[in-house]
Amino acid sequence: MTKGIYISTGGFSKFSADKISSRLIASGINSIELSGGKFSKNILENLNKLKKKTDFQIHNYFPPPSIPFVLNLASQDEEVARLSLNHVDHALECCVKLQAEYYSFHAGFLCDLKISELGKQIKKRKLYDREKSIELFLKRILSISKKAEVRGIKIMIENNVLSANNKKEFQNNPILMCNSKECLEVMKQVPKNVKLLIDVAHLKVSANSLKFDPKEMMNECITYVGGYHLSDNNGLSDTNKSFSKDSWFWKYLNPNLNYYSIEVYDQPINKLKKLKDMVSQNLSKAKNKK
């Protein structure tokens, strides 16, 4: 079983992850990142039947709840915080049942979003105090890391994305951990079983919006990185487009990790398999150079 290079189910949002996992496994893909998708009452039971055939990992908003909400571990709203922490607790239990080694989640937001705003324009509103939200986020990470550690699960926090439109709308940054300064601020205060999951597409967009060099952040944060999400875009918004052998991020990846997730959407499975081969080849080349 090939481990370490995963295909995300996030690109198949119209289906439940158990159905997509069955299709991916039938196509010869045996490393899958479970992310989002349609709610399915029996999803865990169905995935449990597949775990001997694949290496599952769990990311962020999975398993999707019956009543949707936006996960925000930096929220100052008690109900949103309660829902978010309960979701994480359930995700950790799912990791145990599916023998997943990793659970990763997005850094928080300074306002609570609607489902319809995810990945799109966020309407301007009053923001939570940044320092207070970071303080709450760190407190919750500590609690999550303790629960994860006793279960043998590693935690990763994903850098967020600030689109050009949202930067223009707020004339500010309403999102946590978009640049190296804030990523490092958080990572220096978390336990050792918590790492950074760098989404290179998020980074490309945020760097363009905030006017910094994404390559510098890749280098500055590399000692804290536990894995990567791989896709590409035009630098204005996170569109989860396909990457190529010429994409900007290859030589800045740490090739010695065990987590590289292909988060490319709206592509057939045979295309995703080719992208997986591309990742494997580039990582091998990078290892041989060192």
C-alpha positions in Angstrom: 0.0 0.0 0.0 1.4 3.4 -1.1 1.4 5.8 1.8 2.0 9.5 2.1 0.4 10.8 -1.1 -3.3 11.2 -0.7 -6.2 12.1 -2.9 -8.8 14.4 -1.2 -12.5 13.5 -1.4 -13.1 17.3 -1.2 -13.2 17.5 -4.9 -16.3 15.4 -5.1 -18.7 17.5 -3.0 -21.9 16.2 -4.6 -21.2 12.7 -3.2 -20.6 11.2 0.2 -17.0 10.3 1.0 -17.8 6.6 1.4 -19.1 6.4 -2.2 -16.2 8.3 -3.5 -13.7 6.3 -1.5 -15.2 3.1 -3.0 -14.7 4.5 -6.5 -11.1 5.7 -5.7 -10.2 2.3 -4.3 -11.7 0.5 -7.3 -9.4 2.7 -9.5 -6.3 1.7 -7.6 -6.0 4.6 -5.2 -5.1 3.4 -1.8 -4.3 6.6 0.1 -7.4 8.9 0.7 -7.9 12.1 2.7 -11.5 12.3 3.9 -12.7 15.9 3.5 -16.2 17.3 3.3 -18.8 15.8 1.0 -22.5 15.0 1.5 -23.9 13.9 4.8 -24.5 10.1 5.0 -26.0 8.5 8.0 -24.0 5.3 7.7 -20.8 6.9 6.4 -18.5 5.6 9.2 -19.8 2.0 9.0 -19.3 2.0 5.3 -15.8 3.5 5.5 -14.9 1.0 8.3 -15.4 -1.8 5.8 -12.9 -0.2 3.4 -10.1 0.6 5.9 -8.1 -2.6 5.1 -8.0 -1.5 1.5 -6.7 2.0 2.0 -4.9 4.4 4.2 -7.5 7.0 5.4 -6.7 10.4 7.0 -9.3 12.9 8.2 -9.3 16.6 7.4 -11.3 19.5 8.8 -15.1 19.3 8.2 -15.3 15.5 8.2 -17.6 13.7 8.9 -20.0 16.3 7.6 -22.8 16.8 10.2 -26.5 16.5 9.4 -27.0 20.2 10.1 -24.3 22.1 8.3 -22.2 24.9 10.0 -18.8 26.6 9.5 -16.1 25.2 11.7 -14.3 28.0 13.6 -12.0 27.1 16.4 -11.2 30.8 17.0 -14.9 31.9 17.4 -15.9 34.1 20.3 -19.5 32.9 19.9 -20.2 30.2 22.5 -22.5 28.1 20.3 -20.1 28.1 17.3 -17.2 27.2 19.6 -19.3 24.3 21.1 -20.3 23.0 17.7 -16.7 23.2 16.5 -15.1 21.5 19.5 -17.8 18.7 19.4 -17.1 18.2 15.7 -13.3 17.8 16.4 -14.0 15.4 19.2 -16.1 13.3 16.9 -13.5 13.5 14.1 -10.8 12.2 16.6 -13.0 9.2 17.4 -13.4 8.6 13.7 -9.6 8.7 13.3 -9.4 5.9 15.9 -12.1 3.8 14.2 -10.6 4.2 10.8 -7.0 3.9 12.0 -6.1 7.4 10.7 -2.8 8.8 12.0 -3.6 12.5 11.2 -6.4 14.9 11.8 -6.0 18.4 10.3 -8.2 21.5 10.5 -8.2 25.1 9.2 -7.0 28.0 11.3 -9.8 30.2 12.6 -11.7 33.3 11.4 -12.3 36.6 13.1 -16.0 36.4 12.3 -18.4 33.5 11.9 -19.2 32.6 8.3 -22.3 31.3 6.6 -22.0 28.1 4.6 -22.8 30.1 1.5 -19.6 32.3 2.1 -17.1 29.4 2.1 -14.6 30.0 -0.7 -16.5 33.1 -1.8 -17.0 36.7 -1.0 -17.4 37.3 2.7 -19.8 40.2 3.5 -18.1 42.9 5.6 -19.0 42.8 9.3 -17.6 43.5 12.7 -14.6 41.4 13.5 -13.6 39.7 16.7 -10.5 41.1 18.5 -7.6 39.4 16.9 -5.5 38.8 20.0 -8.5 37.4 21.9 -9.3 35.0 19.1 -5.7 33.8 18.8 -5.7 33.3 22.6 -8.9 31.2 22.4 -7.6 29.3 19.3 -4.4 28.3 21.2 -6.4 27.3 24.3 -8.6 25.0 22.1 -5.6 23.6 20.2 -4.0 22.6 23.6 -7.2 20.8 24.6 -7.4 19.1 21.2 -3.8 18.0 21.2 -4.1 16.4 24.6 -7.1 14.3 23.4 -5.3 13.5 20.2 -2.1 12.4 21.9 -3.7 9.8 24.1 -5.3 8.3 20.9 -2.0 8.3 19.0 -3.2 10.9 16.5 -1.1 13.8 15.1 -2.7 17.2 14.6 -2.0 19.6 11.8 -3.3 23.2 11.4 -3.8 24.5 7.9 -2.8 28.0 6.8 -5.9 30.1 5.8 -6.5 31.9 2.5 -7.3 35.6 2.1 -8.6 36.3 -1.4 -8.2 39.6 -3.2 -11.9 40.2 -3.0 -12.1 39.7 0.8 -9.0 41.9 1.3 -10.8 44.6 -0.7 -14.1 44.1 1.2 -12.6 44.3 4.7 -9.6 46.6 4.0 -8.1 44.3 6.6 -7.4 40.6 7.2 -10.4 38.8 8.9 -8.7 35.4 8.9 -6.0 33.8 11.0 -2.7 32.3 9.9 -2.4 33.6 6.4 1.2 34.7 6.6 4.4 33.4 8.1 4.4 35.8 11.0 1.1 34.6 12.4 1.8 31.0 11.5 5.0 31.1 13.4 3.4 32.9 16.3 0.9 30.1 16.7 3.2 27.2 16.0 5.8 28.3 18.6 3.1 28.0 21.3 1.5 24.6 20.4 2.5 21.1 21.7 4.9 18.9 19.8 2.2 16.7 18.3 0.8 19.7 16.5 2.3 20.6 13.1 1.6 23.0 10.2 -0.3 21.8 7.1 0.8 24.2 4.3 -1.8 24.6 1.6 0.4 25.9 -1.3 -2.7 27.3 -3.1 -3.9 29.1 0.0 -0.4 30.5 0.4 -0.3 31.7 -3.2 -3.5 33.7 -2.9 -2.8 35.1 0.6 0.7 36.2 -0.5 -0.7 38.0 -3.5 -3.4 39.7 -1.3 -1.0 40.7 1.5 1.9 41.4 -0.8 4.6 39.0 0.5 6.7 36.3 -1.1 5.1 32.8 -0.7 8.5 31.2 -1.2 9.8 33.0 1.9 7.0 31.6 4.0 7.7 28.1 2.8 11.3 28.4 3.9 10.5 30.3 7.2 8.0 27.7 8.4 9.6 24.5 7.1 10.7 23.2 10.6 7.0 23.3 11.7 5.5 21.7 8.6 4.0 18.2 8.9 2.3 18.0 5.5 1.1 19.8 2.4 -2.1 20.4 0.4 -1.4 20.6 -3.3 -3.4 22.5 -6.0 -3.0 25.7 -7.9 -4.8 28.9 -9.0 -4.5 32.3 -10.5 -3.4 34.0 -7.3 -6.7 35.8 -6.8 -8.9 33.1 -5.3 -8.6 29.4 -4.1 -10.0 27.5 -7.1 -8.4 24.1 -6.5 -7.1 23.9 -10.1 -4.7 21.3 -11.2 -0.9 21.8 -10.8 1.8 21.0 -13.3 5.5 19.9 -13.3 6.3 23.6 -13.6 4.2 24.8 -10.6 6.0 27.2 -8.3 6.1 25.2 -5.1 8.0 22.0 -6.0 11.5 23.0 -4.8 10.2 24.5 -1.6 8.5 21.3 -0.3 10.1 19.2 2.4 10.4 15.8 0.5 10.8 13.7 3.6 7.3 14.0 5.1 4.5 11.4 5.2 1.6 13.7 4.1 1.0 15.2 0.7 -2.6 15.6 -0.2 -3.8 16.4 -3.7 -6.7 18.8 -3.3 -7.6 19.3 -7.0 -11.3 19.6 -7.8 -13.4 18.7 -10.8 -11.0 16.3 -12.4 -11.6 12.7 -13.4 -10.0 10.0 -11.3 -7.5 9.0 -14.0 -6.2 12.6 -14.0 -5.8 12.5 -10.2 -3.8 9.3 -10.5 -1.5 11.1 -13.0 -1.1 14.0 -10.5 -0.3 11.5 -7.8 2.5 10.0 -10.0 3.8 13.5 -10.6 4.0 14.2 -6.9 5.8 11.0 -6.3 8.3 11.7 -9.1 9.0 15.2 -7.9 9.5 14.1 -4.3 11.9 11.4 -5.4 13.9 13.9 -7.4 14.1 16.2 -4.5 15.3 13.5 -2.1 18.0 12.4 -4.6 19.3 16.0 -4.8 19.9 16.1 -1.0 
